[in-house]
Amino acid sequence: MSNHFDQTIKTQADLDEYKDFQVWMNKVLDESISDIRYAVKEGEEGMQKGHKKIEMFKHIQKQIMRQTDFSLSSYNKYREIK
């Protein structure tokens, strides 16, 4: 039984494109993770200043959704370029 990778990678050019995509996507994900960590830090600081936990949770959730949307749109732009 072959997997999706076996079905899409047939030539060296396909493999090179896949590797290039991996490097690019890892960069996007690293940026997203960094932004989410920052949002969590902001949320923790907000709670220390007396903001309600639910408000801080909503702030963090909003940032995670924003980063998810960014990652997906970045992926779609990458696919359009290729």
C-alpha positions in Angstrom: 0.0 0.0 0.0 1.5 3.3 -1.1 1.0 6.6 0.7 0.3 10.1 -0.6 4.0 10.9 -0.5 4.8 8.0 -2.9 2.1 9.1 -5.2 3.2 12.8 -5.5 7.0 12.6 -5.4 8.0 11.0 -8.7 11.0 13.0 -9.9 14.0 14.9 -8.4 12.2 18.2 -9.2 9.2 17.0 -7.2 11.5 16.1 -4.2 13.3 19.5 -4.5 9.9 21.3 -4.5 8.8 19.3 -1.5 12.0 20.1 0.5 11.7 23.8 -0.4 8.1 23.7 0.8 9.1 22.0 4.0 11.7 24.7 4.8 9.2 27.5 3.9 6.4 26.0 6.0 8.6 25.4 9.0 9.5 29.1 8.9 5.8 30.1 8.8 5.0 27.7 11.7 7.9 28.9 13.8 6.7 32.5 13.3 3.2 31.4 14.3 4.4 29.6 17.4 6.4 32.6 18.4 3.4 34.9 18.0 1.2 32.5 20.0 3.7 32.3 22.8 3.7 36.1 22.9 -0.1 36.1 23.1 0.0 33.7 26.0 2.6 35.9 27.8 0.3 38.9 27.2 -2.6 36.9 28.6 -0.6 36.0 31.7 0.5 39.6 32.2 -3.1 40.7 31.8 -4.3 38.3 34.5 -1.6 39.6 36.9 -2.9 43.1 36.3 -6.4 42.0 37.3 -8.1 41.2 34.0 -10.5 38.3 34.1 -9.3 34.9 33.0 -12.0 34.6 30.4 -11.0 37.8 28.7 -7.4 36.7 28.6 -8.4 33.3 27.2 -10.4 35.1 24.5 -7.4 37.2 23.7 -5.1 34.1 23.3 -7.8 32.2 21.3 -8.1 35.2 19.0 -4.4 35.2 18.4 -4.3 31.5 17.7 -7.1 31.8 15.2 -5.3 34.7 13.5 -2.1 32.7 13.2 -4.0 29.7 11.9 -5.6 31.8 9.2 -2.2 33.4 8.4 -0.6 29.9 8.1 -3.3 28.7 5.8 -3.3 31.8 3.6 0.5 31.6 3.4 0.2 27.9 2.3 -2.3 28.9 -0.4 -0.1 31.7 -1.6 2.9 29.3 -1.8 0.9 26.8 -3.8 -0.2 29.6 -6.2 3.5 30.6 -6.8 4.4 27.0 -7.6 
